[in-house]
Amino acid sequence: MESGAKEGQRPLLSLCMIVRNEEQDLPRCLSSVQGVVDEIVVVDTGSDDATPEIAREFGARVVSRPWTGDFSAARNGSLEEARGEWILFLDADEELEAGDGPRLREALAGAEDHVAGFYLALVNYVGDAPGAEAVLNPAFRVFRNRPGYRFQGAIHEQILAVIQAQGNPGLGRLEVRVNHYGYLNGPAVRKRKIARNLEILERVVREYPDDHFHRFNLGVEYLRLRDYGRALEEFRASFSRLPGLELGYAPVLLRNIVVCLKELERYDEALEVLAGAREAYPDYTDLIFLEGLVRVARQEYLRAADCFRECLARGDAPQHHFAERGVGSFKALYALAQVSKATGDAVQATRCLVQAVRAEPRYTVAAYDLASLLIPREDPAALHAFLTGLVGPGGAPAGEQVVRAFIRHRRYQEALAWLDRVEELSVSTVGHRHLRGQLFMRLRRYEPAMDCFQAAAASEEYRDQAVLNQALCLGLAGRPEDGVASLARVTEDRWALEAMVYRDFLRLLAGRVDRRPALLRPEHQARAEAVVYELLGTLLDAQEFQAFERALDLLSGTDPRRRHLRLGMIYLERGFMESAGEELVAAARLGVRDGTMFRALGRVAQARDLVDDAIVFNQEALALEPDDTGLYHTLATLLARQRRYAEAARTIQAGRRRHPHAELLSVVAQALEAAEPGLRRGQAAEA
């Protein structure tokens, strides 16, 4: 490893790490510091993979220590070995941003004596892959190598408080980024980490119940589990013990309290906390954005829009805050688009989504929503030209979402064309091959579909899904027995039930059922039914109507009420209105009383221009689901269409009494009054 220190001089910078079984991530981390640090010290706490060997390949001095359940002890062990003037500490799932190393070395070489350490910019990527979704926060990662500077805390170990307790040290902030990928781990890895952290934190909190920092971190782990009640309890316990609001994590603590209250639908309390928090931290844009989300949940769309516009005016929060990237730009634009859609302004929603995609092409949810909004409304040629101009070089992730939007609208040929464009913008992946196979299958092009699935099956990630789809293609291509035989290649237990259902279906296609179908076994029925309904949807998408009829036999013996309801929804989603109506009416005749069913019947009636029937069905749905404000709006609109203005007004008034914060209902009430000047006189006469 290249060193910036001359012979006989003390090295400038030591990287100190603690690791255990990090062979996947460690090379990326150590590669990022080559030529930046003068030495690497790695404390290994019990790896049984290639981690120590990898560290040595990068020139690290590796020290083995037994794991004692104490992160600070392990960190301090690395400090004891370090010889540099300054310490940089990183985890294996982090890396120094390419190009930022020289800036770090320059700052350390020129630091004045009173400066004890520096904050760096930690970029925490979240979601499926590194991209637009990230949370930024200042992280104290660089400090002078002094004997009195040692970590404290068994977990979420800290050193800043130790340094600050030794006087009034100078602390700097550097525009040096550290990318953190740990939150991108799969569900199994996340659960193991959370379980480990909970075990340590719960023990520490029992020992030190008044430690506000440990209570905060325990709340964070519950929040990651979406246990909002317990998270809120810990956050409030932490807040009640804070020595003051100037503490570094106090703003995000208040933010997390609001997040929990919002998820628990305690909106009034959330707004009360936000009022105080915004006063204490007026430059924290995340609080304004969060208020907008709370207002949306209360259906106060106009006030929510004001919040999101204020976010755009302010921009993202300053670096000293724990800030979500994009709340002052593309995420605020996306939120404004959602508000516009909720209030029926598709034009403004489109404008906001276009701006969001242009501001951050990697924010793929905006690309998906934009394409989904435009596909049913625009001329295909004009739409293709517009989207092609919007999704340029580097826009492959956004292009993938355009593909999925076309799939949602069952325009598979256009989806294929867009998949070609995605592969022009980036390298072709196994995922693309599998997706292409699904598109070919829905277009009934079974031979090329099977070729795609064969290629995807070589990947461990897609193997069993590809085998299942290939078996289905064999069956639909007239080779069901070959399909049955191919299912023997399914290896993972989590796909075993799908294989069982597909096997039963393929045997039906072959004209034989020589064993009891999977759905008739009580231990499998709920999950197996879900697989069958997904299969039925795929068959309808491919317009394989005869195969669809055969697959219905898989549902024999299931609850007829549930069967009619689910089939009705499958038909409705695909535009088969007559069949949808027949199934939904059959469910109603069997005694099903379900708001979703009556809303669906209302859609069928509207599609057939039976407005009075649609009114009756939506009235039934509203009686069952009076908390659904959209139903008040839908019903009032239908009544107004039939010039039944007084009934429409009463419907809106009932909604406003039940949902006093729902601004959309107020807007509809004003529109009704404008549409019928004599409405007030009519209401007075009725009274």
Secondary structure, DSSP 8 states (H G I E B T S, - for coil): ----S-TTS--SEEEEEEESS-TTTHHHHHHHTTTT-SEEEEEES---SSHHHHHHHTT-EEEE----S-HHHHHHHHHHH--SSEEEE--TTEEE-TT-HHHHHHHHHT--TTEEEEEEEEEEE-SSSSSS-EEEEEEEEEEE--TT---B-SSS-B-HHHHHTTS--EEEEEEEEEEE-GGGS-HHHHHHHHHHHHHHHHHHHHH-TT-HHHHHHHHHHHHHTT-HHHHHHHHHHHHHT-S-TTSTTHHHHHHHHHHHHHHTT-HHHHHHHHHHHHHH-TT-HHHHHHHHHHHHHTT-HHHHHHHHHHHHHH-S--TTS-EETTTTTHHHHHHHHHHHHHTT-HHHHHHHHHHHHHH-TT-HHHHHHHHHHHTTTS-HHHHHHHHHHHS-TT-HHHHHHHHHHHHHTT-HHHHHHHHHHHHHHS---HHHHHHHHHHHHHTT-HHHHHHHHHHHTTSTTTHHHHHHHHHHHHHHTT-HHHHHHHGGG---GGGHHHHHHHHHHHHHHTT---S--GGGSTTTHHHHHHHHHHHHHHHHHTT-HHHHHHHGGGGTTS-HHHHHHHHHHHHHHTT-HHHHHHHHHHHHHTT---HHHHHHHHHHHHHTT-HHHHHHHHHHHHHH-TT-HHHHHHHHHHHHHTT-HHHHHHHHHHHHHH-TT-HHHHHHHHHHHHH-TTHHHHHHHH-
